[in-house]
Amino acid sequence: MTANPEQTLRARLPAALLQTLQTLNYIALTPIQLAALPAMLDGHDVRAQAKTGSGKTAAFGLALLARLKLERIELQGLVLCPTRELADQVAAELRRLGAALPNLKILTIYGGVAIGPQQASLTKHAPHLIVATPGRVLDHLEKHHLNFDTLTMLVLDEADRLLDMGFADSMAALTERMPDARQTWLFSATFPESVDRLSVLVQKNAVRIEADISHANGVIEQHFYDVAEPEKSAVVRQLLLHHQAESSLIFCNTKLDLAELLRELTAARIPVLALHGDLEQRDRAEVLLRFNNGSA
């Protein structure tokens, strides 16, 4: 009888992780987890393409946690994310998955908050895993608050967005200081030439995996409106009033555009909040909290 691929894969995971998966009601692994986990557990570099919501965080999270040597109190894994919010989400998922692992320490590092407490956490008791944005972790590296001598695993999460947000130089500076004998796992929703070049730069003989790369027909309905520049704000206002959605996200090209639209929607008595990179971390967190609980 041929072994079930998922049963075979689960048998390779530590008992503590299997216990947590059962507790979290992970009944079936997703396609990206089934495709990527064997290669990562076998020690290969992986470049994986998967859409948002496909379970990619659990895919590389399970591999990271399964390969950790918890008795070694030293940095072994680094996950680089494009935004502070994503870093928080990834760290929270890793902590959930690793809840049954004894003495596991995961540290989140990003800008917009004081650097002192992060330095203290790094120097007092080295974390097993760091989830970070590239700029702040580079700051700590240059200030000698940490080093990569013991690093064995690197994850580039949402690599296309990391490049879009201008982190190419920071990532190059970081990987230059990492051991050659490491695994590098690159996850991206899209694979433009820039991501291909990044893969060549930081990976060795990476296994390419594609799973769940597009949404099923009918899941997302798209409409396009060809509108003159002066009419954009009015059309956005009319669409919001017409559809009366419980929640909406509006993306603007610049912070100036955002401020102008914010004024116009507020004047129309539409409850709206602004989220952009100039906000302090506590203000960004408050905006997301209010959006999630429906108060905007």
N, C-alpha and C positions, 0 to 999 in steps of 0.2 A: 504494500500500500504506500502511495506517495505521501510524504509528510506535508502537512499544511504549512505554507510559507510563513503565515503569521505565528503559528505555534512554534515553528523552528526559531523564529526571531525572538519571541518572548522567552524561549528557553535560554537565550544567550544573555539576558538581562539579569542583573543581581536580584536576589530575592526581595530586598528592601524596595527596589523600584517596582517590581511586580506587585508587591503589597499595596503601594501607593496608587498604582494604576487601577487596581481593583477598587480601592477606596474612592477614587475620583470617578469611577464608573466609565473608564476607558474600555468600552466593550470591544471595539474593533479599531485597529490602527488605520490611519488614512493612507491613501496612495503614496504621498510624499514620504511618509514615515516608513512604509514597507519598502520603498525603492531606495531611500537614502541610508537608512540605519545600517544595513549589512555592510555597505562599503565603509562607512565611518567606523564601525566596530572592528572592521578588518584592518584599520590603520591607513586607509587611503585618503587623499585629498578629494573633496567633492565640490562640484559646481552644480548647484541645483536651481532649477527654475520652477517656481510655484506661485500661485496667486495668493493674495491676502486671504486669511481664513482657512488655509489648506492644512494647518497643523504643522507648519515648518518649525515653529518655536519648540514644540515638543519633540520634533525629529532631532534637531541638533542638541536640545536640552537633555534628552535621554542618553545620547551618545556621550556628551560631556560628563554627565553624572556617572555613567557606567564605567568610564575610563579613568575617573579620578582615583588617586591613591590617598585616601582620607587620613591615613596615619602620617603623611608628610604635610607638615604645617607650612606650606609654601604655595606661591601662585602657580597654578597649572593651566588655567584656561582664561581666555579673554574674549568677550563678545563686544564687538563694536557696532553701535547703532547710530542712525542719523540724527535722532532727536532725543531730548530728555524724556519725553513722554514714552517713547518706545523703549528706552532703556529701563524705565520703571516697570513697564508691562512685562518685558522679557525677564527681568530679575524676579518679579512676582511669580511668574510661571515656573522658573527654575526652583524657587523656594517651595512651591507647591509640589513639584515632582520629586524634590529631594527631601521632603519632610521626614522620611523615615531613616535618612542617612545620618549617622551619629557625628556630631561636631562639625557639620558642614558650615562653612562660612562663605557667604556671597556678598560682595560689596558693590554698590552702585556709585559710579563717579560721573559727574557732568558739571558743566558750568552753570552760572546763574545762582549758585549758592556758595557759602564760605568754603574756602579750600582747607582751612585748619582742621575741622573735624574729619575730613577725608584723609588728611595726612596722618592724623592720630590713629585712625582705623588701619591704615596701611602699615604703619611702623610698630604698633603695639602688638598686633596679632595678624600675621599675613593671611589674606583670604585665599581660599582654594580657587575661587572664580571671581572675576571682575566683569561687570557689565557697564559699558562706558560709551560716551561720545568721544571721538578721536582727539579733539582739541584739549579737553581737560586731562585726559590720561597722558597726553604728550607733555603737558605742563608738569605733572607729577614726575614723569620720567626725567625731564630736564632738571628738576629740583632734587633729584636723587631720592625721592620718596619711595620709589620702587624700582625694580629692574626685572628683566625678562629672562634671567639665567635659567630659571626652572620651568619656563613656559613650554608646554607641549601641545596646546590646542588653541587655535585662533578661529573665531567665527566672524565673518563679515555679513551682518544681517541687513537685508534690503540694500544690497551693494549699489544698485542703480541710483537710489536716493542719496547714498553716501557721496557718490560722485557728483550728482546734480547739485548738492549743497556745498560743494567746494572743498571736500575733505581729501582730495587726491594727494596733495602734498603731505598732509598730516599722516595719512595711512602709509605713504612711502617712508616717511621718517620713522614711524613706529616699526614697520616690518624690517627695516634695515638693522634694527637693534635686537631682533628676535633670533633665537637659535634656528639654524637651517633644519635641524631634525625636529620638526613640528608637523602637526597636521593642520591644514587650513581648509575650512569649509565655507564656501561662498554661496549665499542664498540671494536670489534676486527675482523680482516679478517679471523683468524684461532683461534681454541680453543684447543691448546695443554694442557697437564696436568698443566703446569705452570700457564696458564691463569685461569684454573679451581680453582687452589689453591688460586690465587689472588682474585677471585670472592668470595670464601668462607671467606677470611680474611676481605674484605672491604664491603661486601654487606649482606643484610638481606632479605631472602625469595625472591630473585631476579626472575623476570619473564624472562624466556629464550625465545629469539626470533631469528629465522633464516629467512633471506630474501635476495634474490639476492646474494647467497653465492658463486656462480660460474659464469663465463662468458659463454655466449651461444656458442655452437659449431661453430667453424669457425671464431670466433672473433679474437682469438689468434692462430697463427700458430707457432709451436715450432720445432726446429731442434737441434740435439745433435751431437757434433763432439768429438770423442775420440782422443785426441791429446797429444803427449808426451810433458813434461814441456818445454824443450828448443825450441819447435816449436810453442808455443802458440802465441807469439807476431806476428810472421810471418803470422799465420793463421788469426788472428784478422785483420791484415793489408789487407790481400787478400780479406776477406769478405767485409770490408768497401769499398775497391776499386771496387769489383764486383757489389755490390748492389747499391752503389751510393745513399744511403738514404739521405733525406733532413736533418735528425737529428738522432742521435743514442746515446744511453746510454750504457756505459760499466762499469760493477761493478767489482771491484778487492777485494781480500781478505784482503790485507794489504796496508798501505800507501807506503811501499817499492815497492810492485808490481805496484802500481799506478804510482810512479815516473819513474820506468823503462819503462813501456808501454808508458807513456807520452813522454819520450825521443825518443823512437823508432818511434812513430807516427809523432812527430814533424819533425824528420829527413826525414821521407817519405813525408813531405809537406802536411800532413793531418791536417787541423785546428782543434785543440783539446784543451780543457780546463780541469783543475783539480778542483775537489770539494771534500773537506774533512774537518774533524773537527778541524784541526789546523789553518784553515784560519780565519782571523778576519771577523766579520759579514758583514762589508761593502764589503769585497772581495768576500764572498759567494754570496751576493746579486748581485754583478756585474757579476759574472759567470752565475748566473741564468738568468739575464737580457740579456746577450749576447747570451745565448743558446736559449732563447725564441724569440729573434728578428732575429735569423738566422745568426748571425755573426760568429758562430762557429758550 
